[in-house]
Amino acid sequence: MPKKVDREQMQHGILDAAMHVYAQTGYHAATIADVAEAAGLGKGTLYLYFKNKEAIAMSMVERHFKGLEERYMRVEMPETLAAFADGISKTMIVPEGQSRFIRVFFEIFGPSLKLDGFNTNIAGFFDRLGSHYADQIAHLQSIGEIRADADSKNLGRALASLVDGMILHKALFRISAARYRAMRDETVNMFVRGLAR
């Protein structure tokens, strides 16, 4: 009797193997055979899950941003400015897997950032993150935790950009953990000071 394979689990395994290969070899130098070998599969089996290297790359991006969305936006509404600040700080923590992905992402998709469709999809994530922060800011304004004259919508989108910039710097420039922690603390404190009543 043939072994039953969980398609989604197999795809995740292939994406993990591809990330490892791309981080080691570089996307452009890596081959489908390299990815298949790292995944412990034959090339023919890999093609049952992804039609080519580009499909693997696009699936990596979709999985990455879906994971970020779950991590960043599935949190309870903060009831204090301090809790909001803590949430922002935690958002800026960059796991090693995310750092590797960001470096690979720019190698693969750097030129694609100029394409409208691709750019729109990535910008959509940051718009949703900005709206998420805007909702939190508006809520904190409604309970008197944040000054009422702050523009929650623009601040939310600005905060999404700030978080993105911090994460990119950590991943791309390999800033030491101690220095990054100090930068993160100072950045969050600066933002919170601007919101305080």
Rosetta constraint file for C-alpha pairs under 8 A:
AtomPair CA 5 CA 10 HARMONIC 7.30 0.50
AtomPair CA 6 CA 10 HARMONIC 6.16 0.50
AtomPair CA 7 CA 11 HARMONIC 6.16 0.50
AtomPair CA 7 CA 49 HARMONIC 7.74 0.50
AtomPair CA 8 CA 12 HARMONIC 6.24 0.50
AtomPair CA 9 CA 13 HARMONIC 6.26 0.50
AtomPair CA 10 CA 14 HARMONIC 6.26 0.50
AtomPair CA 10 CA 49 HARMONIC 7.97 0.50
AtomPair CA 11 CA 15 HARMONIC 6.15 0.50
AtomPair CA 11 CA 49 HARMONIC 6.42 0.50
AtomPair CA 12 CA 16 HARMONIC 6.10 0.50
AtomPair CA 13 CA 17 HARMONIC 6.20 0.50
AtomPair CA 13 CA 39 HARMONIC 6.57 0.50
AtomPair CA 14 CA 18 HARMONIC 6.03 0.50
AtomPair CA 14 CA 35 HARMONIC 7.25 0.50
AtomPair CA 14 CA 36 HARMONIC 7.45 0.50
AtomPair CA 14 CA 39 HARMONIC 5.54 0.50
AtomPair CA 14 CA 46 HARMONIC 7.67 0.50
AtomPair CA 15 CA 19 HARMONIC 6.11 0.50
AtomPair CA 15 CA 56 HARMONIC 6.69 0.50
AtomPair CA 15 CA 59 HARMONIC 7.65 0.50
AtomPair CA 15 CA 60 HARMONIC 6.23 0.50
AtomPair CA 16 CA 20 HARMONIC 6.38 0.50
AtomPair CA 17 CA 21 HARMONIC 6.21 0.50
AtomPair CA 17 CA 35 HARMONIC 6.05 0.50
AtomPair CA 17 CA 36 HARMONIC 7.91 0.50
AtomPair CA 17 CA 38 HARMONIC 5.39 0.50
AtomPair CA 17 CA 39 HARMONIC 5.19 0.50
AtomPair CA 18 CA 22 HARMONIC 5.90 0.50
AtomPair CA 18 CA 35 HARMONIC 5.18 0.50
AtomPair CA 18 CA 38 HARMONIC 7.48 0.50
AtomPair CA 18 CA 39 HARMONIC 7.81 0.50
AtomPair CA 18 CA 56 HARMONIC 7.63 0.50
AtomPair CA 19 CA 23 HARMONIC 5.94 0.50
AtomPair CA 19 CA 100 HARMONIC 7.76 0.50
AtomPair CA 19 CA 101 HARMONIC 7.00 0.50
AtomPair CA 19 CA 104 HARMONIC 7.73 0.50
AtomPair CA 20 CA 24 HARMONIC 6.21 0.50
AtomPair CA 21 CA 25 HARMONIC 5.76 0.50
AtomPair CA 21 CA 26 HARMONIC 7.22 0.50
AtomPair CA 21 CA 27 HARMONIC 7.79 0.50
AtomPair CA 21 CA 30 HARMONIC 6.86 0.50
AtomPair CA 21 CA 34 HARMONIC 7.02 0.50
AtomPair CA 21 CA 35 HARMONIC 6.32 0.50
AtomPair CA 21 CA 38 HARMONIC 7.18 0.50
AtomPair CA 22 CA 26 HARMONIC 4.47 0.50
AtomPair CA 22 CA 27 HARMONIC 4.64 0.50
AtomPair CA 22 CA 30 HARMONIC 6.42 0.50
AtomPair CA 22 CA 104 HARMONIC 6.59 0.50
AtomPair CA 23 CA 27 HARMONIC 7.54 0.50
AtomPair CA 23 CA 100 HARMONIC 6.43 0.50
AtomPair CA 23 CA 101 HARMONIC 7.85 0.50
AtomPair CA 23 CA 103 HARMONIC 7.77 0.50
AtomPair CA 23 CA 104 HARMONIC 6.17 0.50
AtomPair CA 25 CA 29 HARMONIC 6.17 0.50
AtomPair CA 25 CA 30 HARMONIC 5.92 0.50
AtomPair CA 26 CA 30 HARMONIC 6.12 0.50
AtomPair CA 26 CA 104 HARMONIC 7.37 0.50
AtomPair CA 26 CA 107 HARMONIC 7.69 0.50
AtomPair CA 27 CA 104 HARMONIC 7.12 0.50
AtomPair CA 27 CA 107 HARMONIC 7.04 0.50
AtomPair CA 27 CA 108 HARMONIC 6.32 0.50
AtomPair CA 28 CA 108 HARMONIC 7.64 0.50
AtomPair CA 30 CA 34 HARMONIC 6.18 0.50
AtomPair CA 30 CA 35 HARMONIC 7.51 0.50
AtomPair CA 31 CA 35 HARMONIC 6.57 0.50
AtomPair CA 31 CA 53 HARMONIC 7.63 0.50
AtomPair CA 32 CA 36 HARMONIC 6.07 0.50
AtomPair CA 32 CA 43 HARMONIC 6.88 0.50
AtomPair CA 32 CA 52 HARMONIC 7.35 0.50
AtomPair CA 32 CA 53 HARMONIC 6.32 0.50
AtomPair CA 33 CA 37 HARMONIC 6.04 0.50
AtomPair CA 33 CA 42 HARMONIC 7.73 0.50
AtomPair CA 33 CA 43 HARMONIC 5.75 0.50
AtomPair CA 34 CA 38 HARMONIC 6.21 0.50
AtomPair CA 35 CA 39 HARMONIC 6.13 0.50
AtomPair CA 36 CA 40 HARMONIC 6.12 0.50
AtomPair CA 36 CA 41 HARMONIC 4.93 0.50
AtomPair CA 36 CA 42 HARMONIC 5.74 0.50
AtomPair CA 36 CA 43 HARMONIC 5.47 0.50
AtomPair CA 36 CA 46 HARMONIC 6.03 0.50
AtomPair CA 37 CA 41 HARMONIC 5.76 0.50
AtomPair CA 37 CA 42 HARMONIC 6.85 0.50
AtomPair CA 37 CA 43 HARMONIC 7.89 0.50
AtomPair CA 41 CA 45 HARMONIC 6.21 0.50
AtomPair CA 41 CA 46 HARMONIC 6.48 0.50
AtomPair CA 42 CA 46 HARMONIC 6.42 0.50
AtomPair CA 43 CA 47 HARMONIC 6.37 0.50
AtomPair CA 44 CA 48 HARMONIC 6.79 0.50
AtomPair CA 45 CA 49 HARMONIC 7.32 0.50
AtomPair CA 46 CA 50 HARMONIC 6.30 0.50
AtomPair CA 47 CA 51 HARMONIC 5.22 0.50
AtomPair CA 47 CA 52 HARMONIC 7.07 0.50
AtomPair CA 50 CA 55 HARMONIC 5.92 0.50
AtomPair CA 50 CA 56 HARMONIC 6.14 0.50
AtomPair CA 51 CA 55 HARMONIC 6.30 0.50
AtomPair CA 52 CA 56 HARMONIC 6.63 0.50
AtomPair CA 53 CA 57 HARMONIC 6.31 0.50
AtomPair CA 54 CA 58 HARMONIC 6.19 0.50
AtomPair CA 55 CA 59 HARMONIC 6.12 0.50
AtomPair CA 56 CA 60 HARMONIC 6.17 0.50
AtomPair CA 57 CA 61 HARMONIC 6.43 0.50
AtomPair CA 57 CA 108 HARMONIC 7.71 0.50
AtomPair CA 58 CA 62 HARMONIC 6.25 0.50
AtomPair CA 59 CA 63 HARMONIC 6.01 0.50
AtomPair CA 60 CA 64 HARMONIC 6.04 0.50
AtomPair CA 61 CA 65 HARMONIC 6.22 0.50
AtomPair CA 61 CA 105 HARMONIC 7.61 0.50
AtomPair CA 62 CA 66 HARMONIC 6.01 0.50
AtomPair CA 63 CA 67 HARMONIC 6.06 0.50
AtomPair CA 64 CA 68 HARMONIC 6.26 0.50
AtomPair CA 64 CA 101 HARMONIC 7.99 0.50
AtomPair CA 65 CA 69 HARMONIC 6.04 0.50
AtomPair CA 65 CA 125 HARMONIC 7.29 0.50
AtomPair CA 66 CA 70 HARMONIC 6.30 0.50
AtomPair CA 67 CA 71 HARMONIC 6.09 0.50
AtomPair CA 68 CA 72 HARMONIC 5.80 0.50
AtomPair CA 69 CA 73 HARMONIC 5.52 0.50
AtomPair CA 69 CA 74 HARMONIC 7.51 0.50
AtomPair CA 69 CA 125 HARMONIC 7.61 0.50
AtomPair CA 69 CA 129 HARMONIC 7.68 0.50
AtomPair CA 70 CA 74 HARMONIC 5.45 0.50
AtomPair CA 71 CA 75 HARMONIC 7.85 0.50
AtomPair CA 71 CA 91 HARMONIC 8.00 0.50
AtomPair CA 72 CA 91 HARMONIC 6.29 0.50
AtomPair CA 72 CA 129 HARMONIC 7.64 0.50
AtomPair CA 73 CA 129 HARMONIC 7.09 0.50
AtomPair CA 73 CA 132 HARMONIC 6.60 0.50
AtomPair CA 77 CA 136 HARMONIC 6.24 0.50
AtomPair CA 77 CA 139 HARMONIC 7.86 0.50
AtomPair CA 78 CA 83 HARMONIC 5.53 0.50
AtomPair CA 78 CA 84 HARMONIC 5.44 0.50
AtomPair CA 78 CA 136 HARMONIC 6.82 0.50
AtomPair CA 78 CA 140 HARMONIC 7.49 0.50
AtomPair CA 79 CA 83 HARMONIC 6.75 0.50
AtomPair CA 79 CA 84 HARMONIC 7.67 0.50
AtomPair CA 79 CA 140 HARMONIC 6.65 0.50
AtomPair CA 80 CA 84 HARMONIC 6.36 0.50
AtomPair CA 80 CA 140 HARMONIC 6.85 0.50
AtomPair CA 80 CA 145 HARMONIC 6.14 0.50
AtomPair CA 81 CA 85 HARMONIC 6.16 0.50
AtomPair CA 81 CA 140 HARMONIC 7.08 0.50
AtomPair CA 81 CA 145 HARMONIC 5.88 0.50
AtomPair CA 81 CA 146 HARMONIC 7.00 0.50
AtomPair CA 81 CA 192 HARMONIC 7.41 0.50
AtomPair CA 81 CA 196 HARMONIC 7.71 0.50
AtomPair CA 82 CA 86 HARMONIC 6.18 0.50
AtomPair CA 83 CA 87 HARMONIC 6.21 0.50
AtomPair CA 84 CA 88 HARMONIC 6.34 0.50
AtomPair CA 84 CA 136 HARMONIC 7.70 0.50
AtomPair CA 85 CA 89 HARMONIC 6.20 0.50
AtomPair CA 85 CA 188 HARMONIC 6.27 0.50
AtomPair CA 85 CA 189 HARMONIC 7.66 0.50
AtomPair CA 85 CA 192 HARMONIC 6.64 0.50
AtomPair CA 86 CA 90 HARMONIC 6.20 0.50
AtomPair CA 87 CA 91 HARMONIC 6.18 0.50
AtomPair CA 88 CA 92 HARMONIC 6.53 0.50
AtomPair CA 88 CA 163 HARMONIC 7.73 0.50
AtomPair CA 88 CA 188 HARMONIC 7.00 0.50
AtomPair CA 89 CA 93 HARMONIC 6.91 0.50
AtomPair CA 89 CA 184 HARMONIC 6.60 0.50
AtomPair CA 89 CA 185 HARMONIC 7.12 0.50
AtomPair CA 89 CA 188 HARMONIC 6.47 0.50
AtomPair CA 91 CA 163 HARMONIC 7.40 0.50
AtomPair CA 92 CA 163 HARMONIC 6.01 0.50
AtomPair CA 92 CA 166 HARMONIC 6.78 0.50
AtomPair CA 92 CA 167 HARMONIC 5.95 0.50
AtomPair CA 92 CA 184 HARMONIC 7.13 0.50
AtomPair CA 93 CA 167 HARMONIC 7.51 0.50
AtomPair CA 94 CA 98 HARMONIC 6.21 0.50
AtomPair CA 94 CA 99 HARMONIC 6.50 0.50
AtomPair CA 94 CA 167 HARMONIC 6.39 0.50
AtomPair CA 94 CA 170 HARMONIC 7.29 0.50
AtomPair CA 94 CA 171 HARMONIC 7.43 0.50
AtomPair CA 95 CA 99 HARMONIC 6.51 0.50
AtomPair CA 96 CA 100 HARMONIC 6.30 0.50
AtomPair CA 97 CA 101 HARMONIC 6.21 0.50
AtomPair CA 98 CA 102 HARMONIC 6.17 0.50
AtomPair CA 98 CA 171 HARMONIC 7.69 0.50
AtomPair CA 99 CA 103 HARMONIC 6.47 0.50
AtomPair CA 99 CA 170 HARMONIC 7.53 0.50
AtomPair CA 99 CA 171 HARMONIC 4.44 0.50
AtomPair CA 99 CA 172 HARMONIC 7.35 0.50
AtomPair CA 100 CA 104 HARMONIC 6.29 0.50
AtomPair CA 100 CA 171 HARMONIC 7.27 0.50
AtomPair CA 101 CA 105 HARMONIC 5.77 0.50
AtomPair CA 102 CA 106 HARMONIC 6.35 0.50
AtomPair CA 102 CA 168 HARMONIC 7.30 0.50
AtomPair CA 102 CA 171 HARMONIC 6.45 0.50
AtomPair CA 102 CA 172 HARMONIC 7.24 0.50
AtomPair CA 103 CA 107 HARMONIC 6.54 0.50
AtomPair CA 103 CA 171 HARMONIC 6.85 0.50
AtomPair CA 103 CA 172 HARMONIC 6.07 0.50
AtomPair CA 104 CA 108 HARMONIC 6.15 0.50
AtomPair CA 105 CA 109 HARMONIC 5.64 0.50
AtomPair CA 105 CA 110 HARMONIC 7.29 0.50
AtomPair CA 106 CA 110 HARMONIC 4.63 0.50
AtomPair CA 109 CA 113 HARMONIC 6.40 0.50
AtomPair CA 111 CA 115 HARMONIC 7.90 0.50
AtomPair CA 112 CA 118 HARMONIC 6.56 0.50
AtomPair CA 112 CA 119 HARMONIC 7.53 0.50
AtomPair CA 113 CA 118 HARMONIC 6.35 0.50
AtomPair CA 113 CA 119 HARMONIC 5.26 0.50
AtomPair CA 114 CA 118 HARMONIC 7.83 0.50
AtomPair CA 114 CA 119 HARMONIC 6.60 0.50
AtomPair CA 115 CA 119 HARMONIC 5.89 0.50
AtomPair CA 116 CA 120 HARMONIC 5.86 0.50
AtomPair CA 117 CA 121 HARMONIC 6.40 0.50
AtomPair CA 118 CA 122 HARMONIC 6.53 0.50
AtomPair CA 119 CA 123 HARMONIC 5.96 0.50
AtomPair CA 120 CA 124 HARMONIC 5.92 0.50
AtomPair CA 121 CA 125 HARMONIC 6.80 0.50
AtomPair CA 122 CA 126 HARMONIC 6.87 0.50
AtomPair CA 123 CA 127 HARMONIC 6.11 0.50
AtomPair CA 124 CA 128 HARMONIC 6.19 0.50
AtomPair CA 125 CA 129 HARMONIC 6.20 0.50
AtomPair CA 126 CA 130 HARMONIC 5.92 0.50
AtomPair CA 126 CA 157 HARMONIC 7.43 0.50
AtomPair CA 126 CA 160 HARMONIC 6.19 0.50
AtomPair CA 126 CA 161 HARMONIC 7.47 0.50
AtomPair CA 127 CA 131 HARMONIC 6.14 0.50
AtomPair CA 127 CA 157 HARMONIC 6.64 0.50
AtomPair CA 127 CA 160 HARMONIC 7.95 0.50
AtomPair CA 128 CA 132 HARMONIC 6.11 0.50
AtomPair CA 129 CA 133 HARMONIC 6.32 0.50
AtomPair CA 129 CA 156 HARMONIC 7.78 0.50
AtomPair CA 129 CA 157 HARMONIC 7.34 0.50
AtomPair CA 129 CA 160 HARMONIC 5.96 0.50
AtomPair CA 130 CA 134 HARMONIC 6.02 0.50
AtomPair CA 130 CA 153 HARMONIC 7.44 0.50
AtomPair CA 130 CA 155 HARMONIC 7.93 0.50
AtomPair CA 130 CA 156 HARMONIC 4.45 0.50
AtomPair CA 130 CA 157 HARMONIC 3.88 0.50
AtomPair CA 130 CA 158 HARMONIC 7.18 0.50
AtomPair CA 130 CA 159 HARMONIC 6.78 0.50
AtomPair CA 130 CA 160 HARMONIC 5.11 0.50
AtomPair CA 131 CA 135 HARMONIC 6.07 0.50
AtomPair CA 131 CA 153 HARMONIC 6.78 0.50
AtomPair CA 131 CA 156 HARMONIC 6.08 0.50
AtomPair CA 131 CA 157 HARMONIC 6.79 0.50
AtomPair CA 132 CA 136 HARMONIC 6.48 0.50
AtomPair CA 132 CA 156 HARMONIC 7.22 0.50
AtomPair CA 133 CA 137 HARMONIC 6.14 0.50
AtomPair CA 133 CA 155 HARMONIC 7.95 0.50
AtomPair CA 133 CA 156 HARMONIC 4.59 0.50
AtomPair CA 133 CA 157 HARMONIC 7.41 0.50
AtomPair CA 133 CA 159 HARMONIC 7.28 0.50
AtomPair CA 133 CA 160 HARMONIC 7.49 0.50
AtomPair CA 134 CA 138 HARMONIC 6.03 0.50
AtomPair CA 134 CA 152 HARMONIC 4.82 0.50
AtomPair CA 134 CA 153 HARMONIC 4.97 0.50
AtomPair CA 134 CA 154 HARMONIC 7.58 0.50
AtomPair CA 134 CA 155 HARMONIC 6.69 0.50
AtomPair CA 134 CA 156 HARMONIC 4.16 0.50
AtomPair CA 134 CA 157 HARMONIC 7.28 0.50
AtomPair CA 135 CA 139 HARMONIC 6.08 0.50
AtomPair CA 135 CA 152 HARMONIC 7.39 0.50
AtomPair CA 135 CA 153 HARMONIC 7.97 0.50
AtomPair CA 135 CA 156 HARMONIC 7.85 0.50
AtomPair CA 136 CA 140 HARMONIC 6.18 0.50
AtomPair CA 137 CA 141 HARMONIC 6.12 0.50
AtomPair CA 137 CA 146 HARMONIC 7.27 0.50
AtomPair CA 137 CA 152 HARMONIC 5.62 0.50
AtomPair CA 137 CA 156 HARMONIC 7.28 0.50
AtomPair CA 138 CA 142 HARMONIC 6.19 0.50
AtomPair CA 138 CA 152 HARMONIC 5.71 0.50
AtomPair CA 139 CA 143 HARMONIC 6.57 0.50
AtomPair CA 140 CA 144 HARMONIC 6.22 0.50
AtomPair CA 140 CA 145 HARMONIC 5.04 0.50
AtomPair CA 140 CA 146 HARMONIC 5.63 0.50
AtomPair CA 141 CA 145 HARMONIC 5.67 0.50
AtomPair CA 141 CA 146 HARMONIC 4.70 0.50
AtomPair CA 141 CA 147 HARMONIC 6.20 0.50
AtomPair CA 141 CA 148 HARMONIC 5.58 0.50
AtomPair CA 142 CA 148 HARMONIC 7.90 0.50
AtomPair CA 144 CA 148 HARMONIC 7.58 0.50
AtomPair CA 145 CA 196 HARMONIC 7.18 0.50
AtomPair CA 145 CA 197 HARMONIC 7.00 0.50
AtomPair CA 146 CA 150 HARMONIC 7.78 0.50
AtomPair CA 146 CA 195 HARMONIC 5.46 0.50
AtomPair CA 146 CA 196 HARMONIC 5.30 0.50
AtomPair CA 146 CA 197 HARMONIC 5.51 0.50
AtomPair CA 147 CA 195 HARMONIC 6.04 0.50
AtomPair CA 147 CA 196 HARMONIC 6.02 0.50
AtomPair CA 147 CA 197 HARMONIC 4.55 0.50
AtomPair CA 150 CA 155 HARMONIC 7.56 0.50
AtomPair CA 150 CA 195 HARMONIC 7.11 0.50
AtomPair CA 151 CA 155 HARMONIC 5.98 0.50
AtomPair CA 152 CA 156 HARMONIC 5.79 0.50
AtomPair CA 153 CA 157 HARMONIC 6.51 0.50
AtomPair CA 154 CA 158 HARMONIC 6.06 0.50
AtomPair CA 155 CA 159 HARMONIC 5.95 0.50
AtomPair CA 156 CA 160 HARMONIC 6.34 0.50
AtomPair CA 157 CA 161 HARMONIC 6.38 0.50
AtomPair CA 158 CA 162 HARMONIC 6.17 0.50
AtomPair CA 159 CA 163 HARMONIC 6.08 0.50
AtomPair CA 160 CA 164 HARMONIC 6.14 0.50
AtomPair CA 161 CA 165 HARMONIC 6.09 0.50
AtomPair CA 162 CA 166 HARMONIC 6.27 0.50
AtomPair CA 163 CA 167 HARMONIC 6.22 0.50
AtomPair CA 164 CA 168 HARMONIC 6.07 0.50
AtomPair CA 165 CA 169 HARMONIC 6.17 0.50
AtomPair CA 166 CA 170 HARMONIC 6.31 0.50
AtomPair CA 166 CA 184 HARMONIC 7.50 0.50
AtomPair CA 167 CA 171 HARMONIC 6.19 0.50
AtomPair CA 168 CA 172 HARMONIC 5.74 0.50
AtomPair CA 168 CA 173 HARMONIC 7.94 0.50
AtomPair CA 169 CA 173 HARMONIC 5.49 0.50
AtomPair CA 169 CA 174 HARMONIC 7.41 0.50
AtomPair CA 169 CA 175 HARMONIC 7.31 0.50
AtomPair CA 170 CA 174 HARMONIC 5.42 0.50
AtomPair CA 170 CA 175 HARMONIC 5.28 0.50
AtomPair CA 170 CA 180 HARMONIC 6.85 0.50
AtomPair CA 171 CA 175 HARMONIC 7.62 0.50
AtomPair CA 175 CA 179 HARMONIC 6.61 0.50
AtomPair CA 175 CA 180 HARMONIC 6.04 0.50
AtomPair CA 176 CA 180 HARMONIC 6.02 0.50
AtomPair CA 177 CA 181 HARMONIC 6.05 0.50
AtomPair CA 178 CA 182 HARMONIC 6.37 0.50
AtomPair CA 179 CA 183 HARMONIC 6.17 0.50
AtomPair CA 180 CA 184 HARMONIC 5.93 0.50
AtomPair CA 181 CA 185 HARMONIC 6.09 0.50
AtomPair CA 182 CA 186 HARMONIC 6.15 0.50
AtomPair CA 183 CA 187 HARMONIC 6.02 0.50
AtomPair CA 184 CA 188 HARMONIC 6.15 0.50
AtomPair CA 185 CA 189 HARMONIC 6.05 0.50
AtomPair CA 186 CA 190 HARMONIC 6.02 0.50
AtomPair CA 187 CA 191 HARMONIC 6.28 0.50
AtomPair CA 188 CA 192 HARMONIC 6.07 0.50
AtomPair CA 189 CA 193 HARMONIC 5.98 0.50
AtomPair CA 190 CA 194 HARMONIC 6.53 0.50
AtomPair CA 191 CA 195 HARMONIC 6.71 0.50
AtomPair CA 192 CA 196 HARMONIC 6.18 0.50
